[in-house]
């Protein structure tokens, strides 16, 4: 006798994950494989009956000129200038921008 298990991902009308189960519950669901079931990720979305990896935020970092920050040689940002450095310098710091999905 073979027992077949059906792994299900239940989700809201907006595609947000509600739960992972093998039970038959009320609501929207899709059948998933055992790997997806084992991962049990809540950061997924269900769109048009398919799983989409969804990120809540994206963080972008870049170096910008600054009055404080790390002092570097003006001609090469890779050269960090200590107190004994006599050439032209500029200061750099990391700027972070975060973009959130709504």
Secondary structure per residue as TSV (DSSP state, phi and psi in degrees):
chain	resnum	aa	ss	phi	psi
A	1	X	-	360.0	127.7
A	2	X	-	-105.8	130.9
A	3	X	-	-104.3	126.5
A	4	X	-	-102.6	127.9
A	5	X	-	-105.5	132.9
A	6	X	-	-108.7	117.8
A	7	X	E	-86.9	132.1
A	8	X	E	-126.3	144.8
A	9	X	E	-116.1	115.6
A	10	X	E	-93.0	141.7
A	11	X	E	-143.1	160.9
A	12	X	-	-79.8	174.9
A	13	X	T	-63.8	-24.2
A	14	X	T	-84.6	-5.0
A	15	X	S	93.5	2.4
A	16	X	B	-76.1	144.1
A	17	X	E	-70.0	130.1
A	18	X	E	-97.6	-53.3
A	19	X	E	-165.3	163.3
A	20	X	E	-111.9	132.6
A	21	X	E	-159.3	166.5
A	22	X	S	-106.6	0.6
A	23	X	S	-87.2	161.2
A	24	X	-	-95.0	109.1
A	25	X	-	-116.2	170.4
A	26	X	S	-77.1	143.8
A	27	X	S	117.7	-177.6
A	28	X	E	-76.3	135.2
A	29	X	E	-151.2	160.6
A	30	X	E	-127.9	152.0
A	31	X	E	-83.5	133.2
A	32	X	E	-124.6	167.6
A	33	X	-	-84.8	170.6
A	34	X	H	-66.9	-31.4
A	35	X	H	-65.8	-47.1
A	36	X	H	-62.2	-40.3
A	37	X	H	-62.6	-43.8
A	38	X	H	-66.0	-36.1
A	39	X	H	-68.1	-35.5
A	40	X	-	50.2	48.6
A	41	X	-	-80.7	135.3
A	42	X	S	-98.6	-1.4
A	43	X	S	-95.9	23.6
A	44	X	E	-102.1	162.7
A	45	X	E	-127.2	150.9
A	46	X	E	-110.0	115.6
A	47	X	E	-126.3	123.8
A	48	X	T	53.1	40.4
A	49	X	T	75.1	11.9
A	50	X	E	-125.2	148.5
A	51	X	E	-81.7	132.2
A	52	X	E	-124.0	130.2
A	53	X	E	-74.1	124.7
A	54	X	-	-119.7	127.4
A	55	X	-	-104.7	132.0
A	56	X	S	-71.4	-33.3
A	57	X	E	-148.4	150.6
A	58	X	E	-120.3	129.0
A	59	X	E	-109.8	127.0
A	60	X	E	-115.7	130.1
A	61	X	E	-118.4	145.5
A	62	X	E	-152.1	157.6
A	63	X	E	-87.7	135.9
A	64	X	E	-131.8	152.8
A	65	X	E	-62.3	147.7
A	66	X	E	-152.6	159.8
A	67	X	S	-83.0	-22.8
A	68	X	S	-116.1	-162.2
A	69	X	S	96.8	-162.1
A	70	X	E	-85.9	129.6
A	71	X	E	-85.5	123.8
A	72	X	E	-128.6	162.1
A	73	X	E	-64.5	136.7
A	74	X	T	-61.5	-32.9
A	75	X	T	-85.0	-13.0
A	76	X	E	-154.6	111.7
A	77	X	E	-64.0	-19.3
A	78	X	E	-75.8	-12.7
A	79	X	E	-100.5	108.9
A	80	X	E	-80.7	130.2
A	81	X	-	-95.2	122.6
A	82	X	-	-88.6	-174.9
A	83	X	T	-65.3	-22.3
A	84	X	T	-87.7	-9.3
A	85	X	-	-68.7	130.8
A	86	X	-	-106.7	-5.3
A	87	X	S	-81.5	-179.0
A	88	X	-	-67.4	141.4
A	89	X	E	-131.2	163.4
A	90	X	E	-144.2	151.5
A	91	X	E	-102.6	143.3
A	92	X	E	-130.4	147.0
A	93	X	E	-143.0	163.3
A	94	X	E	-87.0	130.3
A	95	X	E	-109.1	129.1
A	96	X	E	-108.9	130.9
A	97	X	E	-119.4	130.6
A	98	X	E	-114.8	128.7
A	99	X	E	-115.0	124.5
A	100	X	E	-106.7	140.5
A	101	X	-	-80.0	142.9
A	102	X	-	-103.2	360.0
